[in-house]
Amino acid sequence: MSQDVLSFTPLNPAPPDAVPLVVGLDLGGTKMAAALVGADGALQGPVASCPTPAHDGPAAMLDSISVLVQEVVAAGG
């Protein structure tokens, strides 16, 4: 079994004392949600959610995920 490892360089490297953040996604059959979360597990802003556009195809799903991620990143600053 092999694993591919992808590396990347951030466009704007964070300062050494910056708190690492991740976007958590909950993709359900009827609702999707996203939140910006710190390394300690604490929310760093509001949770964004929307109905799951499952019947509208994969492109609609990806568009909705993109909007949710942009919302929580903008709100969490």
PyMOL Python script that loads the backbone (N, CA, C, O; Angstrom):
from pymol import cmd

cmd.read_pdbstr("""\
ATOM      1  N   MET A   1       0.853  -1.172   0.000  1.00  0.00           N
ATOM      2  CA  MET A   1       0.000   0.000   0.000  1.00  0.00           C
ATOM      3  C   MET A   1       0.899   1.235   0.000  1.00  0.00           C
ATOM      4  O   MET A   1       1.797   1.359   0.833  1.00  0.00           O
ATOM      5  N   SER A   2       0.653   2.127  -0.924  1.00  0.00           N
ATOM      6  CA  SER A   2       1.444   3.351  -0.966  1.00  0.00           C
ATOM      7  C   SER A   2       0.561   4.540  -0.631  1.00  0.00           C
ATOM      8  O   SER A   2      -0.651   4.527  -0.846  1.00  0.00           O
ATOM      9  N   GLN A   3       1.197   5.552  -0.107  1.00  0.00           N
ATOM     10  CA  GLN A   3       0.484   6.778   0.221  1.00  0.00           C
ATOM     11  C   GLN A   3       1.135   7.924  -0.525  1.00  0.00           C
ATOM     12  O   GLN A   3       2.359   8.058  -0.529  1.00  0.00           O
ATOM     13  N   ASP A   4       0.330   8.737  -1.146  1.00  0.00           N
ATOM     14  CA  ASP A   4       0.841   9.936  -1.784  1.00  0.00           C
ATOM     15  C   ASP A   4       0.824  11.056  -0.765  1.00  0.00           C
ATOM     16  O   ASP A   4      -0.160  11.238  -0.047  1.00  0.00           O
ATOM     17  N   VAL A   5       1.899  11.796  -0.702  1.00  0.00           N
ATOM     18  CA  VAL A   5       1.988  12.921   0.220  1.00  0.00           C
ATOM     19  C   VAL A   5       2.101  14.186  -0.610  1.00  0.00           C
ATOM     20  O   VAL A   5       3.002  14.330  -1.437  1.00  0.00           O
ATOM     21  N   LEU A   6       1.188  15.083  -0.377  1.00  0.00           N
ATOM     22  CA  LEU A   6       1.203  16.358  -1.079  1.00  0.00           C
ATOM     23  C   LEU A   6       1.768  17.424  -0.163  1.00  0.00           C
ATOM     24  O   LEU A   6       1.425  17.477   1.018  1.00  0.00           O
ATOM     25  N   SER A   7       2.618  18.258  -0.689  1.00  0.00           N
ATOM     26  CA  SER A   7       3.123  19.370   0.098  1.00  0.00           C
ATOM     27  C   SER A   7       2.687  20.665  -0.572  1.00  0.00           C
ATOM     28  O   SER A   7       2.387  20.692  -1.765  1.00  0.00           O
ATOM     29  N   PHE A   8       2.657  21.717   0.199  1.00  0.00           N
ATOM     30  CA  PHE A   8       2.271  23.010  -0.341  1.00  0.00           C
ATOM     31  C   PHE A   8       2.980  24.103   0.428  1.00  0.00           C
ATOM     32  O   PHE A   8       3.450  23.889   1.546  1.00  0.00           O
ATOM     33  N   THR A   9       3.051  25.251  -0.166  1.00  0.00           N
ATOM     34  CA  THR A   9       3.608  26.432   0.482  1.00  0.00           C
ATOM     35  C   THR A   9       2.503  27.465   0.566  1.00  0.00           C
ATOM     36  O   THR A   9       1.943  27.849  -0.460  1.00  0.00           O
ATOM     37  N   PRO A  10       2.171  27.928   1.778  1.00  0.00           N
ATOM     38  CA  PRO A  10       1.125  28.950   1.904  1.00  0.00           C
ATOM     39  C   PRO A  10       1.509  30.209   1.124  1.00  0.00           C
ATOM     40  O   PRO A  10       2.682  30.576   1.044  1.00  0.00           O
ATOM     41  N   LEU A  11       0.495  30.858   0.553  1.00  0.00           N
ATOM     42  CA  LEU A  11       0.761  32.090  -0.178  1.00  0.00           C
ATOM     43  C   LEU A  11       1.280  33.180   0.742  1.00  0.00           C
ATOM     44  O   LEU A  11       2.167  33.949   0.371  1.00  0.00           O
ATOM     45  N   ASN A  12       0.726  33.243   1.941  1.00  0.00           N
ATOM     46  CA  ASN A  12       1.161  34.209   2.944  1.00  0.00           C
ATOM     47  C   ASN A  12       1.523  33.429   4.202  1.00  0.00           C
ATOM     48  O   ASN A  12       0.651  33.177   5.033  1.00  0.00           O
ATOM     49  N   PRO A  13       2.788  33.039   4.363  1.00  0.00           N
ATOM     50  CA  PRO A  13       3.151  32.247   5.544  1.00  0.00           C
ATOM     51  C   PRO A  13       2.740  32.953   6.835  1.00  0.00           C
ATOM     52  O   PRO A  13       2.891  34.167   6.977  1.00  0.00           O
ATOM     53  N   ALA A  14       2.224  32.169   7.762  1.00  0.00           N
ATOM     54  CA  ALA A  14       1.767  32.707   9.044  1.00  0.00           C
ATOM     55  C   ALA A  14       2.968  33.010   9.932  1.00  0.00           C
ATOM     56  O   ALA A  14       3.999  32.344   9.837  1.00  0.00           O
ATOM     57  N   PRO A  15       2.833  34.020  10.799  1.00  0.00           N
ATOM     58  CA  PRO A  15       3.911  34.292  11.753  1.00  0.00           C
ATOM     59  C   PRO A  15       4.081  33.108  12.704  1.00  0.00           C
ATOM     60  O   PRO A  15       3.142  32.339  12.909  1.00  0.00           O
ATOM     61  N   PRO A  16       5.273  32.955  13.286  1.00  0.00           N
ATOM     62  CA  PRO A  16       5.538  31.791  14.145  1.00  0.00           C
ATOM     63  C   PRO A  16       4.587  31.647  15.332  1.00  0.00           C
ATOM     64  O   PRO A  16       4.360  30.531  15.799  1.00  0.00           O
ATOM     65  N   ASP A  17       4.030  32.748  15.825  1.00  0.00           N
ATOM     66  CA  ASP A  17       3.147  32.676  16.991  1.00  0.00           C
ATOM     67  C   ASP A  17       1.669  32.556  16.610  1.00  0.00           C
ATOM     68  O   ASP A  17       0.804  32.625  17.483  1.00  0.00           O
ATOM     69  N   ALA A  18       1.368  32.378  15.334  1.00  0.00           N
ATOM     70  CA  ALA A  18      -0.026  32.266  14.878  1.00  0.00           C
ATOM     71  C   ALA A  18      -0.642  30.954  15.346  1.00  0.00           C
ATOM     72  O   ALA A  18       0.030  29.925  15.409  1.00  0.00           O
ATOM     73  N   VAL A  19      -1.919  31.007  15.669  1.00  0.00           N
ATOM     74  CA  VAL A  19      -2.658  29.813  16.089  1.00  0.00           C
ATOM     75  C   VAL A  19      -3.094  29.058  14.839  1.00  0.00           C
ATOM     76  O   VAL A  19      -3.745  29.636  13.969  1.00  0.00           O
ATOM     77  N   PRO A  20      -2.743  27.763  14.732  1.00  0.00           N
ATOM     78  CA  PRO A  20      -3.188  26.997  13.558  1.00  0.00           C
ATOM     79  C   PRO A  20      -4.713  26.867  13.538  1.00  0.00           C
ATOM     80  O   PRO A  20      -5.333  26.590  14.565  1.00  0.00           O
ATOM     81  N   LEU A  21      -5.300  27.066  12.379  1.00  0.00           N
ATOM     82  CA  LEU A  21      -6.747  26.962  12.215  1.00  0.00           C
ATOM     83  C   LEU A  21      -7.071  25.956  11.117  1.00  0.00           C
ATOM     84  O   LEU A  21      -6.309  25.785  10.166  1.00  0.00           O
ATOM     85  N   VAL A  22      -8.205  25.302  11.265  1.00  0.00           N
ATOM     86  CA  VAL A  22      -8.718  24.414  10.224  1.00  0.00           C
ATOM     87  C   VAL A  22     -10.191  24.723  10.019  1.00  0.00           C
ATOM     88  O   VAL A  22     -10.851  25.271  10.902  1.00  0.00           O
ATOM     89  N   VAL A  23     -10.700  24.367   8.843  1.00  0.00           N
ATOM     90  CA  VAL A  23     -12.127  24.468   8.584  1.00  0.00           C
ATOM     91  C   VAL A  23     -12.702  23.071   8.716  1.00  0.00           C
ATOM     92  O   VAL A  23     -12.291  22.146   8.015  1.00  0.00           O
ATOM     93  N   GLY A  24     -13.659  22.927   9.626  1.00  0.00           N
ATOM     94  CA  GLY A  24     -14.355  21.658   9.784  1.00  0.00           C
ATOM     95  C   GLY A  24     -15.618  21.674   8.947  1.00  0.00           C
ATOM     96  O   GLY A  24     -16.355  22.661   8.939  1.00  0.00           O
ATOM     97  N   LEU A  25     -15.869  20.573   8.240  1.00  0.00           N
ATOM     98  CA  LEU A  25     -17.061  20.461   7.397  1.00  0.00           C
ATOM     99  C   LEU A  25     -17.927  19.305   7.862  1.00  0.00           C
ATOM    100  O   LEU A  25     -17.419  18.234   8.196  1.00  0.00           O
ATOM    101  N   ASP A  26     -19.232  19.523   7.883  1.00  0.00           N
ATOM    102  CA  ASP A  26     -20.220  18.477   8.166  1.00  0.00           C
ATOM    103  C   ASP A  26     -21.123  18.408   6.942  1.00  0.00           C
ATOM    104  O   ASP A  26     -21.962  19.282   6.725  1.00  0.00           O
ATOM    105  N   LEU A  27     -20.939  17.356   6.145  1.00  0.00           N
ATOM    106  CA  LEU A  27     -21.708  17.217   4.905  1.00  0.00           C
ATOM    107  C   LEU A  27     -22.766  16.152   5.101  1.00  0.00           C
ATOM    108  O   LEU A  27     -22.479  14.957   5.036  1.00  0.00           O
ATOM    109  N   GLY A  28     -23.984  16.592   5.338  1.00  0.00           N
ATOM    110  CA  GLY A  28     -25.079  15.664   5.576  1.00  0.00           C
ATOM    111  C   GLY A  28     -26.018  15.572   4.386  1.00  0.00           C
ATOM    112  O   GLY A  28     -25.863  16.286   3.395  1.00  0.00           O
ATOM    113  N   GLY A  29     -26.977  14.696   4.498  1.00  0.00           N
ATOM    114  CA  GLY A  29     -27.929  14.479   3.418  1.00  0.00           C
ATOM    115  C   GLY A  29     -28.906  15.617   3.221  1.00  0.00           C
ATOM    116  O   GLY A  29     -29.424  15.806   2.120  1.00  0.00           O
ATOM    117  N   THR A  30     -29.170  16.387   4.285  1.00  0.00           N
ATOM    118  CA  THR A  30     -30.117  17.495   4.171  1.00  0.00           C
ATOM    119  C   THR A  30     -29.495  18.852   4.479  1.00  0.00           C
ATOM    120  O   THR A  30     -30.025  19.884   4.068  1.00  0.00           O
ATOM    121  N   LYS A  31     -28.364  18.860   5.206  1.00  0.00           N
ATOM    122  CA  LYS A  31     -27.744  20.122   5.604  1.00  0.00           C
ATOM    123  C   LYS A  31     -26.232  19.973   5.590  1.00  0.00           C
ATOM    124  O   LYS A  31     -25.695  18.908   5.898  1.00  0.00           O
ATOM    125  N   MET A  32     -25.549  21.060   5.224  1.00  0.00           N
ATOM    126  CA  MET A  32     -24.095  21.121   5.294  1.00  0.00           C
ATOM    127  C   MET A  32     -23.734  22.260   6.234  1.00  0.00           C
ATOM    128  O   MET A  32     -24.440  23.267   6.305  1.00  0.00           O
ATOM    129  N   ALA A  33     -22.624  22.094   6.961  1.00  0.00           N
ATOM    130  CA  ALA A  33     -22.182  23.142   7.875  1.00  0.00           C
ATOM    131  C   ALA A  33     -20.662  23.227   7.840  1.00  0.00           C
ATOM    132  O   ALA A  33     -19.976  22.256   7.523  1.00  0.00           O
ATOM    133  N   ALA A  34     -20.152  24.408   8.171  1.00  0.00           N
ATOM    134  CA  ALA A  34     -18.711  24.632   8.234  1.00  0.00           C
ATOM    135  C   ALA A  34     -18.413  25.525   9.425  1.00  0.00           C
ATOM    136  O   ALA A  34     -19.223  26.368   9.809  1.00  0.00           O
ATOM    137  N   ALA A  35     -17.226  25.324  10.005  1.00  0.00           N
ATOM    138  CA  ALA A  35     -16.796  26.151  11.124  1.00  0.00           C
ATOM    139  C   ALA A  35     -15.282  26.275  11.100  1.00  0.00           C
ATOM    140  O   ALA A  35     -14.586  25.343  10.699  1.00  0.00           O
ATOM    141  N   LEU A  36     -14.775  27.416  11.526  1.00  0.00           N
ATOM    142  CA  LEU A  36     -13.344  27.636  11.679  1.00  0.00           C
ATOM    143  C   LEU A  36     -12.989  27.236  13.106  1.00  0.00           C
ATOM    144  O   LEU A  36     -13.584  27.730  14.063  1.00  0.00           O
ATOM    145  N   VAL A  37     -12.015  26.336  13.243  1.00  0.00           N
ATOM    146  CA  VAL A  37     -11.685  25.755  14.543  1.00  0.00           C
ATOM    147  C   VAL A  37     -10.193  25.908  14.804  1.00  0.00           C
ATOM    148  O   VAL A  37      -9.369  25.697  13.915  1.00  0.00           O
ATOM    149  N   GLY A  38      -9.855  26.282  16.045  1.00  0.00           N
ATOM    150  CA  GLY A  38      -8.462  26.407  16.439  1.00  0.00           C
ATOM    151  C   GLY A  38      -7.872  25.071  16.850  1.00  0.00           C
ATOM    152  O   GLY A  38      -8.586  24.074  16.961  1.00  0.00           O
ATOM    153  N   ALA A  39      -6.555  25.054  17.076  1.00  0.00           N
ATOM    154  CA  ALA A  39      -5.855  23.830  17.461  1.00  0.00           C
ATOM    155  C   ALA A  39      -6.384  23.256  18.770  1.00  0.00           C
ATOM    156  O   ALA A  39      -6.266  22.056  19.017  1.00  0.00           O
ATOM    157  N   ASP A  40      -6.963  24.106  19.607  1.00  0.00           N
ATOM    158  CA  ASP A  40      -7.515  23.644  20.882  1.00  0.00           C
ATOM    159  C   ASP A  40      -8.950  23.137  20.749  1.00  0.00           C
ATOM    160  O   ASP A  40      -9.555  22.723  21.738  1.00  0.00           O
ATOM    161  N   GLY A  41      -9.496  23.166  19.533  1.00  0.00           N
ATOM    162  CA  GLY A  41     -10.859  22.693  19.300  1.00  0.00           C
ATOM    163  C   GLY A  41     -11.924  23.751  19.477  1.00  0.00           C
ATOM    164  O   GLY A  41     -13.108  23.479  19.276  1.00  0.00           O
ATOM    165  N   ALA A  42     -11.523  24.959  19.852  1.00  0.00           N
ATOM    166  CA  ALA A  42     -12.491  26.038  20.079  1.00  0.00           C
ATOM    167  C   ALA A  42     -12.902  26.677  18.755  1.00  0.00           C
ATOM    168  O   ALA A  42     -12.077  26.887  17.866  1.00  0.00           O
ATOM    169  N   LEU A  43     -14.187  26.979  18.644  1.00  0.00           N
ATOM    170  CA  LEU A  43     -14.677  27.691  17.464  1.00  0.00           C
ATOM    171  C   LEU A  43     -14.044  29.073  17.400  1.00  0.00           C
ATOM    172  O   LEU A  43     -13.895  29.741  18.423  1.00  0.00           O
ATOM    173  N   GLN A  44     -13.675  29.495  16.208  1.00  0.00           N
ATOM    174  CA  GLN A  44     -13.056  30.799  16.009  1.00  0.00           C
ATOM    175  C   GLN A  44     -13.996  31.777  15.316  1.00  0.00           C
ATOM    176  O   GLN A  44     -13.556  32.804  14.800  1.00  0.00           O
ATOM    177  N   GLY A  45     -15.268  31.466  15.301  1.00  0.00           N
ATOM    178  CA  GLY A  45     -16.268  32.314  14.667  1.00  0.00           C
ATOM    179  C   GLY A  45     -17.568  31.555  14.572  1.00  0.00           C
ATOM    180  O   GLY A  45     -17.694  30.458  15.117  1.00  0.00           O
ATOM    181  N   PRO A  46     -18.536  32.130  13.884  1.00  0.00           N
ATOM    182  CA  PRO A  46     -19.845  31.474  13.771  1.00  0.00           C
ATOM    183  C   PRO A  46     -19.804  30.259  12.841  1.00  0.00           C
ATOM    184  O   PRO A  46     -18.937  30.145  11.975  1.00  0.00           O
ATOM    185  N   VAL A  47     -20.756  29.366  13.045  1.00  0.00           N
ATOM    186  CA  VAL A  47     -20.942  28.212  12.166  1.00  0.00           C
ATOM    187  C   VAL A  47     -21.827  28.653  11.007  1.00  0.00           C
ATOM    188  O   VAL A  47     -22.857  29.294  11.218  1.00  0.00           O
ATOM    189  N   ALA A  48     -21.430  28.313   9.790  1.00  0.00           N
ATOM    190  CA  ALA A  48     -22.242  28.613   8.601  1.00  0.00           C
ATOM    191  C   ALA A  48     -22.893  27.325   8.133  1.00  0.00           C
ATOM    192  O   ALA A  48     -22.280  26.259   8.197  1.00  0.00           O
ATOM    193  N   SER A  49     -24.131  27.413   7.661  1.00  0.00           N
ATOM    194  CA  SER A  49     -24.801  26.207   7.167  1.00  0.00           C
ATOM    195  C   SER A  49     -25.727  26.553   6.010  1.00  0.00           C
ATOM    196  O   SER A  49     -26.104  27.707   5.807  1.00  0.00           O
ATOM    197  N   CYS A  50     -26.078  25.520   5.264  1.00  0.00           N
ATOM    198  CA  CYS A  50     -27.006  25.670   4.144  1.00  0.00           C
ATOM    199  C   CYS A  50     -27.591  24.302   3.828  1.00  0.00           C
ATOM    200  O   CYS A  50     -27.039  23.284   4.244  1.00  0.00           O
ATOM    201  N   PRO A  51     -28.701  24.265   3.100  1.00  0.00           N
ATOM    202  CA  PRO A  51     -29.249  22.971   2.678  1.00  0.00           C
ATOM    203  C   PRO A  51     -28.274  22.267   1.727  1.00  0.00           C
ATOM    204  O   PRO A  51     -27.579  22.923   0.951  1.00  0.00           O
ATOM    205  N   THR A  52     -28.224  20.956   1.788  1.00  0.00           N
ATOM    206  CA  THR A  52     -27.381  20.174   0.884  1.00  0.00           C
ATOM    207  C   THR A  52     -28.042  20.102  -0.496  1.00  0.00           C
ATOM    208  O   THR A  52     -29.170  19.626  -0.621  1.00  0.00           O
ATOM    209  N   PRO A  53     -27.338  20.576  -1.534  1.00  0.00           N
ATOM    210  CA  PRO A  53     -27.914  20.525  -2.886  1.00  0.00           C
ATOM    211  C   PRO A  53     -27.590  19.200  -3.594  1.00  0.00           C
ATOM    212  O   PRO A  53     -27.154  19.200  -4.746  1.00  0.00           O
ATOM    213  N   ALA A  54     -27.799  18.096  -2.917  1.00  0.00           N
ATOM    214  CA  ALA A  54     -27.392  16.784  -3.428  1.00  0.00           C
ATOM    215  C   ALA A  54     -28.022  16.451  -4.770  1.00  0.00           C
ATOM    216  O   ALA A  54     -27.381  15.819  -5.609  1.00  0.00           O
ATOM    217  N   HIS A  55     -29.249  16.858  -4.987  1.00  0.00           N
ATOM    218  CA  HIS A  55     -29.946  16.518  -6.230  1.00  0.00           C
ATOM    219  C   HIS A  55     -29.529  17.408  -7.396  1.00  0.00           C
ATOM    220  O   HIS A  55     -29.938  17.180  -8.534  1.00  0.00           O
ATOM    221  N   ASP A  56     -28.711  18.424  -7.107  1.00  0.00           N
ATOM    222  CA  ASP A  56     -28.272  19.344  -8.154  1.00  0.00           C
ATOM    223  C   ASP A  56     -26.917  18.961  -8.739  1.00  0.00           C
ATOM    224  O   ASP A  56     -26.409  19.651  -9.623  1.00  0.00           O
ATOM    225  N   GLY A  57     -26.330  17.878  -8.260  1.00  0.00           N
ATOM    226  CA  GLY A  57     -25.083  17.376  -8.822  1.00  0.00           C
ATOM    227  C   GLY A  57     -23.833  17.808  -8.077  1.00  0.00           C
ATOM    228  O   GLY A  57     -23.885  18.661  -7.191  1.00  0.00           O
ATOM    229  N   PRO A  58     -22.701  17.205  -8.451  1.00  0.00           N
ATOM    230  CA  PRO A  58     -21.432  17.458  -7.760  1.00  0.00           C
ATOM    231  C   PRO A  58     -20.970  18.910  -7.823  1.00  0.00           C
ATOM    232  O   PRO A  58     -20.425  19.424  -6.846  1.00  0.00           O
ATOM    233  N   ALA A  59     -21.178  19.577  -8.952  1.00  0.00           N
ATOM    234  CA  ALA A  59     -20.736  20.972  -9.068  1.00  0.00           C
ATOM    235  C   ALA A  59     -21.462  21.859  -8.065  1.00  0.00           C
ATOM    236  O   ALA A  59     -20.854  22.753  -7.477  1.00  0.00           O
ATOM    237  N   ALA A  60     -22.744  21.623  -7.866  1.00  0.00           N
ATOM    238  CA  ALA A  60     -23.513  22.403  -6.888  1.00  0.00           C
ATOM    239  C   ALA A  60     -23.018  22.132  -5.474  1.00  0.00           C
ATOM    240  O   ALA A  60     -22.953  23.044  -4.650  1.00  0.00           O
ATOM    241  N   MET A  61     -22.671  20.881  -5.194  1.00  0.00           N
ATOM    242  CA  MET A  61     -22.123  20.542  -3.870  1.00  0.00           C
ATOM    243  C   MET A  61     -20.821  21.309  -3.635  1.00  0.00           C
ATOM    244  O   MET A  61     -20.639  21.924  -2.584  1.00  0.00           O
ATOM    245  N   LEU A  62     -19.919  21.269  -4.615  1.00  0.00           N
ATOM    246  CA  LEU A  62     -18.639  21.958  -4.467  1.00  0.00           C
ATOM    247  C   LEU A  62     -18.817  23.463  -4.360  1.00  0.00           C
ATOM    248  O   LEU A  62     -18.112  24.114  -3.589  1.00  0.00           O
ATOM    249  N   ASP A  63     -19.743  24.023  -5.119  1.00  0.00           N
ATOM    250  CA  ASP A  63     -20.019  25.458  -5.013  1.00  0.00           C
ATOM    251  C   ASP A  63     -20.497  25.822  -3.609  1.00  0.00           C
ATOM    252  O   ASP A  63     -20.054  26.820  -3.040  1.00  0.00           O
ATOM    253  N   SER A  64     -21.397  25.019  -3.052  1.00  0.00           N
ATOM    254  CA  SER A  64     -21.924  25.288  -1.710  1.00  0.00           C
ATOM    255  C   SER A  64     -20.837  25.153  -0.656  1.00  0.00           C
ATOM    256  O   SER A  64     -20.769  25.956   0.274  1.00  0.00           O
ATOM    257  N   ILE A  65     -19.986  24.141  -0.794  1.00  0.00           N
ATOM    258  CA  ILE A  65     -18.873  23.970   0.149  1.00  0.00           C
ATOM    259  C   ILE A  65     -17.949  25.180   0.080  1.00  0.00           C
ATOM    260  O   ILE A  65     -17.518  25.693   1.113  1.00  0.00           O
ATOM    261  N   SER A  66     -17.646  25.637  -1.130  1.00  0.00           N
ATOM    262  CA  SER A  66     -16.778  26.795  -1.303  1.00  0.00           C
ATOM    263  C   SER A  66     -17.356  28.034  -0.626  1.00  0.00           C
ATOM    264  O   SER A  66     -16.632  28.775   0.040  1.00  0.00           O
ATOM    265  N   VAL A  67     -18.646  28.259  -0.791  1.00  0.00           N
ATOM    266  CA  VAL A  67     -19.307  29.410  -0.161  1.00  0.00           C
ATOM    267  C   VAL A  67     -19.227  29.300   1.361  1.00  0.00           C
ATOM    268  O   VAL A  67     -18.921  30.282   2.037  1.00  0.00           O
ATOM    269  N   LEU A  68     -19.498  28.115   1.902  1.00  0.00           N
ATOM    270  CA  LEU A  68     -19.437  27.929   3.354  1.00  0.00           C
ATOM    271  C   LEU A  68     -18.034  28.205   3.887  1.00  0.00           C
ATOM    272  O   LEU A  68     -17.877  28.889   4.898  1.00  0.00           O
ATOM    273  N   VAL A  69     -17.019  27.678   3.211  1.00  0.00           N
ATOM    274  CA  VAL A  69     -15.637  27.888   3.654  1.00  0.00           C
ATOM    275  C   VAL A  69     -15.290  29.371   3.608  1.00  0.00           C
ATOM    276  O   VAL A  69     -14.696  29.894   4.551  1.00  0.00           O
ATOM    277  N   GLN A  70     -15.650  30.050   2.533  1.00  0.00           N
ATOM    278  CA  GLN A  70     -15.373  31.483   2.434  1.00  0.00           C
ATOM    279  C   GLN A  70     -16.063  32.262   3.547  1.00  0.00           C
ATOM    280  O   GLN A  70     -15.484  33.198   4.098  1.00  0.00           O
ATOM    281  N   GLU A  71     -17.296  31.884   3.882  1.00  0.00           N
ATOM    282  CA  GLU A  71     -18.038  32.573   4.945  1.00  0.00           C
ATOM    283  C   GLU A  71     -17.345  32.434   6.293  1.00  0.00           C
ATOM    284  O   GLU A  71     -17.171  33.425   7.001  1.00  0.00           O
ATOM    285  N   VAL A  72     -16.946  31.212   6.660  1.00  0.00           N
ATOM    286  CA  VAL A  72     -16.358  31.033   7.994  1.00  0.00           C
ATOM    287  C   VAL A  72     -14.958  31.630   8.075  1.00  0.00           C
ATOM    288  O   VAL A  72     -14.563  32.130   9.128  1.00  0.00           O
ATOM    289  N   VAL A  73     -14.206  31.585   6.983  1.00  0.00           N
ATOM    290  CA  VAL A  73     -12.872  32.194   6.993  1.00  0.00           C
ATOM    291  C   VAL A  73     -12.998  33.711   7.117  1.00  0.00           C
ATOM    292  O   VAL A  73     -12.258  34.330   7.881  1.00  0.00           O
ATOM    293  N   ALA A  74     -13.921  34.312   6.377  1.00  0.00           N
ATOM    294  CA  ALA A  74     -14.117  35.765   6.456  1.00  0.00           C
ATOM    295  C   ALA A  74     -14.592  36.185   7.846  1.00  0.00           C
ATOM    296  O   ALA A  74     -14.136  37.198   8.376  1.00  0.00           O
ATOM    297  N   ALA A  75     -15.497  35.421   8.431  1.00  0.00           N
ATOM    298  CA  ALA A  75     -16.038  35.770   9.751  1.00  0.00           C
ATOM    299  C   ALA A  75     -15.026  35.533  10.865  1.00  0.00           C
ATOM    300  O   ALA A  75     -15.038  36.233  11.877  1.00  0.00           O
ATOM    301  N   GLY A  76     -14.153  34.550  10.680  1.00  0.00           N
ATOM    302  CA  GLY A  76     -13.168  34.225  11.709  1.00  0.00           C
ATOM    303  C   GLY A  76     -11.901  35.039  11.612  1.00  0.00           C
ATOM    304  O   GLY A  76     -11.072  35.035  12.522  1.00  0.00           O
ATOM    305  N   GLY A  77     -11.759  35.730  10.511  1.00  0.00           N
ATOM    306  CA  GLY A  77     -10.695  36.665  10.293  1.00  0.00           C
ATOM    307  C   GLY A  77      -9.324  36.166  10.264  1.00  0.00           C
ATOM    308  O   GLY A  77      -8.389  36.944  10.078  1.00  0.00           O
TER     309      GLY A  77
END
""", "prot")
cmd.dss("prot")
cmd.show_as("cartoon", "prot")
cmd.util.cbc("prot")
cmd.orient("prot")
